[in-house]
Amino acid sequence: MNAQGTEHQDCDLIIENCAVLLPDLTVAENHAIAIQGQRIAAIGPTSELCRTFSPRGVLDGTDKLAIPGLIDAHTHTAQHLLRGAVIDERPIVWQRILIPFESKLTDEDIYHSARLACLQMARAGITTFGDAGVLEVEGILRAAGESGMRATISRFTADEHNGLIPTWFADTASAVIGKTEALFKQYDGSADGRLRIAFSITGPDNASPALVEGAAAAARHYGTILHIHVGQAETQHCLQRYGLRPVEYLAEYGAVGPNLLAAHAVRLSDREVLMLAERDARVVHCPEGNLLDLGFPKTPAMLALGIKVGLGTDGAKRSDLDLFYQMRLLKAALTAHAGVPVADAVVLPIQQAFRMPTAGSAAALGLEDEVGTLETGKKADIVLLRWREPHFFPAQRIFPMVFSVANARDVNDVIIDGRVIVKDRLHQLLDAEEVMARAGERLSSILARQ
């Protein structure tokens, strides 16, 4: 019993003496987080929680800041053996380089590429990712399961190649939907619930009305998300083929709704943005990749209309997998593009930018009730930053400083689903040297097959 005679509650882990970033983005110092099973049991002053709970384990949070696990809502983990091969390449990179590369990958190549990405993501404070997939995703599922990550994974889904992809990447609408259904039945909810399967349409320019309508209906039936690349370079195709812009085409066949993850969403008309907002669709920007290839998104308008916006890294283009950098880049780019001409420094306030790779990405993956903020009852996906460092200290205002300077190298400990996955920068489930060595071997094998 404690000093007041109240019986202690058991819990699996307490993080003591840390600062905690609360859902309103204020920082509570000298706090603790109690974890029971997969969930946060309580957040409060360390003195109070230590009187209340009897933990089986303790993690010292001294000089650390607890933030919600970051969420990379659009990525391609099979592309991470392409590092260094796409910078300064002429367009269209995905058509000339990415698709031919992916067509050469074996299951083992995909597994070791995804394992490398999972290692880096965890060490960068990313606890959940949404993978847009390749044709065969079992290697990604295996890597995510073994590494302790939370993930929502879809497969490459197209029934029209239109000269943009190899003919054998496409199949009939019923066949490609059926393959995702089989994946869903086998893997959804596996790894103690950490792994989810999503339906997808790789892009409006590779999908017939039958595929759009069928994939949308299947995603609704199974209660999962529909992951689509949209707002890239498909507008001319959709106008010529259907007389509709991409979002209009998707909406015509029932694909635009609350479970839609619209990846990129840059080259959209005002009408398309309004349609996404009216149907409560979710958007995921990939700032560096978008800026290099597509231009500036209409993010301020999207946010003003209430669209939930998440962030992603989009595979090989940004191999450091640093979402802290991505949110700062997006703020800087939008300020330069939309703010400077009208002397507005807050076209994207830091609070909205920070919520993108946390609560925004959680909503995009349909996980807003489980992750994205540190709250009692939510999943214990927690990142501890070392914050008594020269670039943080001293700070007149804590959250603005964290937004301004935090980066992947500040991540010290990572907890996913209540389990310590990274401790003192070391991954507890993966041997970094072995992961890198095997990835290097697979790259050599791929290059030898070219």
N, C-alpha and C positions, 0 to 999 in steps of 0.2 A: 504493500500500500504506500501511497505518497504521504506527504506531510499532513494533508487534510483528511487522511483516512480513506481516500477513494482508491479503489482497486485499479491497478495499471491495466491498460489495454495492450494486448500483444500487437506487434507489427513486424514486418520483415526487415525494414530498413528505415533509418532516420538520417536525413542530411542535416547536420547541425551547423549553427553559427554562420549561415550564408546570408546573402542578400537575395531577395526574390523579386523578379519582375512580375507584377500583378497584372490581371487582365486589362485594367485601365491604364497600364504602362507607367504607373508609379512604381517606385522601388521601396520595398520594406526591408530594412536592415535588421541584423541580429535575429533572423528568423530560422525556422526549421521546416522541413517537409517530411511527413511520415508517409510511408508507402506500405500498403498491405496487398499482397498478390500483385496484380497487374495495375493497380489503381492508386491514386493519391488519396490517402485516408484523412489527412489534415495538413493545413498550412497555418503557421502561427509563430509567435515569439518562441525562441528556443527554450527559454525557461519554462514556458507553459507546456509545450509539447513533451519536454523531457520529464515533466511531472505526470503527464497523462499516459505516455506510451512506454512500453517495455520492448525495445527493438532487439531483433536477432542479429542485426548488423548496424554499424554506424559508419557514415561517410563524412569526413571532415570538410565542411564548407567554408572554413576560414579564408578570407580574402578571395572569395569566389562569388559570382553572381549567377543565380539560377534563372534560366530563361526556358520557354517552351522549346521542345525539339523543332528544328527547322524542317520544312517540308518542300521537297523538290517535286513539284506537281507535273512536270513534263520533262522527261529525259529519255535517252536511248542508251542503256548500259551496254548494249552490244557494240557500240561504236568506239569504245575506249582503247582499242588497239589501233586506232587511226590517229592518235595524237601527233600533232606536228605536221600532219599531211594536208590540212585544209586551209591553213592561214594564207592569205593573199592569193587564193585560187580564184579564177574568173568564174562567174555564174555559168550554169546553175550547179552549185556544188553537190546538192543532194542527188541530182540526176546523173552527173558525170562521175562522182566519186563515191558517195555514200551507198547508193543502191548497188553498184557493181561490187563494192567491197563486201557488203552484207551478203551478196549472193554467193560468195566464196566461203562463208563461215560454216564450220561444223558445230555440232552441239558442244564439243569441248572448247572450241574457240569462244563461243558465246558464254559458256560457264565461267571461264577464266577472265574474260573481259568484264563480266558482271561482278565477279568476286572482287576484282581490282576496284571497280566503281563503289561497291559496298564498303570496302575498307576505307576508301577516301571519304565517302559521304559521312560515315560515322565519325571519323576524326575531324570532319569539318562541321559537326554539330547537326547534320541532317539525319533525322531518325525515321523519316518516311519518304518514299518516292513513288511517283506514278510513271510507269514505263510504257511508252507508246508501242514498243515491241518490234519483233522481227517475225518471220514466218513460224519459227519454232522457238517457243519461250521456256521450255522445260529447264534449260540451263540457267536462265534468269531466276526462275522460281527456286531452283536448287541453291543458287548462290545467296539469294535473299534469305532463305530459310536457315542456312548454315551460319550466316553472319549476324543473325538476330535482328535484321531490319524489318520494318513494317513497309509493305509495298502493295500497290494496286497495279496489276500488270495486264496488258492487252496484247493481242498479236496483230501483225500486219494484215490488214483486211481490205481487199480490193477485188472487184469483179470486172473491171475494165482497165486495160493498160494504156490505151490512148497514145501509144508511142513513148510514154514517159517512163515506164518501168518494164522489166523483162516480162514477156508474155506469161511465163510460168509462175510469176508472182501473183497472178490473178486466177480466180476460179469462179464458178457460178456463185450467185448470192446465197443460195441455200447451203452450198458446200462450205463457204467461209464462215457463215453464221453457225453452222453445225460444229465446226472445229472449235469455235469459242465456247459453244454450249458444252462440249465435251470437257474442255479445260475447266469451265466453271464447276461442273459436277464433280470433277476429280480434285480440284485444288482450292476452290473458294472456301475460306475459313480455315485453311490448314496452318501449320506452324502456330498452334494455340490461338488462331484467329488473326494472326498478323498479316497473312497473305490473302488478298482479294483478287478476283478476276473481273476485268471490265470488258465490255464490248467496245468495238472501235470501228471507225471508218477512216482509213488512212488519209483520205482527202476527198472533197466533193468532186474533183476531176477524175477520180478513179472509181467512182461508185455510181451504179445505176440507181434509178428510183426504187427498184426492188430491193437493193442492198440497203439503201438509206432507210426505207420503211421497215424492212425486216430487222435490221440491227437495232433500230430505235425501239421497236416492239419487244424484242428479246431483252434489251437492257431494262425496260420497264417491268417486264414479266419477272425477271430475276432480281429486281431491286438493286441494280448496280449502275455505274456511270457509263456514259457513252463518250469515248475519248476520240476527238477528231482534230486533225490539223485543218485550220480554217483561217482565212484572212492572209493568205500568202500570195501565190501567183495564179490562182485558179479562176479568177473573175472572168477573164475572156472566154475560157472554155465553157463556163456555166451560162454566160450570156448567149454564146453562139449555139450551144446545144439545147438549152432549156428556156432561153429568154428571161432568165432570173439571175440575180446576183447570188453568190454562194450561200449566205445565210437565208435568203429567201427560198432557195432551192431546198436546203435542209429542212426549213420550216414547212414547206409544201408537203413533205412526206413524213412529218411528225417527229423530226429529230431534234427540235429546239425546245428544251424544257429545263426544269431544275436539275436534271441529272446530266446535262450536257457540259462536258469540259471542252471548251473551244480553245485549243492551243494556238498560240501566237496572236491571232485576232488583231492584226495590224492594218492591213489594207481593206478596211471596212468603210462603207458609206455611213453617213449619219443615220439613215433609215435602218441599216443593218444593226447598228449599235442600239437603236431604240427597240428593235425587235428582240434582241438578246435580253434587254432590260425588262421588257413587258412579259417575257416568258421565264424570267428568273434563271436564265442560263449563266454559267460561270466561265470566266475567262482566265487563261494562264499566259502571262507574258514570259518571254525568254530574252531579257534585255540585250545582252551583248550580241547574241545571234540575230535578233530582230533588227538592231541598229545597223549591223553590218550588211544585211541583205534586204531588209524590208522598209526601214525608215522608222518614223515615230508613231507609236500607237496613240489612240484617243483616250488615254487613261483618265485624265481629269473628267471628261464627259461621262465615261463609264461609271466612275465612282460617284459622280453627282446624281446619276440615275439609279444608284443603289446596286449596281452590278458588283458581285464579289469577285475580286481579282487576286489570283495567286501568281507565284513565280516558279520558273523552272530554269534549268541550266542547258537543256537541249543537247546533251551528248558531247561529241568530240570538239565542238568549237570552244568550249571553256573547260579545260581539263583539270583546273584546280577545284572545281565544284564548290565554289565559295559564294553562298547566297547572300552573305553580308555585302560583298562587293556588288552583286547584282542589284540589290535594292538601292544602294547608293548611286550606282550607274544610272538606273532608271530615273531617280530624282534629279540628278545632274542634267541628264539628257532632256527631260521634259521641261526643266527650268530654262535651259538654253533655248529650246525650241518654242515653247509657249509662254514662258514667263518673262524672259528678258525683253521681248518687244513691247510688253505692256507694264514693265517694272513690277512684276509680281514674283516674289521669291518663294511663294508657297503654293504654286500650282499643284504640287504633290507634297503635302505636309509629312513630316517624318513619322508621325503616328500611323498614317495610312500606308506609307511605304513599308514600315516594319510589320504591319499586319498582313502584308501580302504573302511572305513565305511562311507565315504561321497560321493565323485564323483563315486568311484568304485561300491559301493552298489546301487547308483542311476542308473547307467548304467545296472546293473544286473536286476533291476526291470523295465527297460524300461522307466525310469523317468529322464534321464540325462538332458533333456531340461527344466525340471521343478524344480528340487531340486539338492542338493549335493554341491553347492557353493553359496556364497552370491554375487549376481549380480542383477543389475537393470533388472526388467522384470521377474525374476524368482519368484516362490512361496515364500512367507514370512514364511519360516520354519527356525527359528533362536533360538539359545541357547545362553544365557548370563551366563558366568562363573564368579564367584567371584575370581578375580585374584590378588587382593592386600592382599595376605595371605602369611604366612611365607614360605610355600613350593614353592611359585612362586617368591618371592621377596628377594633381587634384582636379576635381570637376565641380564647377559651380552648380550645374544641373546634371544629374546622373544620366537620365535616359537620353537626352540629346548627345551626350558624350559617347554613350554606348553605340548609338546609331552611327555616329560620325567616324568611329575608329575601330570598332570590333571587327575581327576577321577570323578566318578558320583556324589560324595558328593560336588563337587565344583559347580554343576549346581544350579543357583539361579532362573532364569526365562526361560520360554520356550514359544515360539510363533509358532503355527502351522496354516498354511493357513491364516495368518494375525490376528489370534485370540490368546490372552494371555491365555495359558492353565495352566501354572505353574507360580506363582508369589511369590517371597520370599520363595521358596521351597514348597509352598502349592498348591496342585492341585485345580484348580478353578471349575472343573466339578465333581470331585469325592471326597467323604468323605473317607479319608484313613482308619479311624477306622472302619467304616461300611464295607468297601471293605474287610479288613482283617478279620473282624468277620464273614462275610458271607462265605469267603473262608474257614475259619476254620470249620464252620458248614458243608460245603460240604465235606471236608476231612473226618470228623467224619462219615458222611453218607456213604461215599465210603467204609471206613474201616469196617463199620457194615455190608455191603453187601458182604464182602469177605467170 
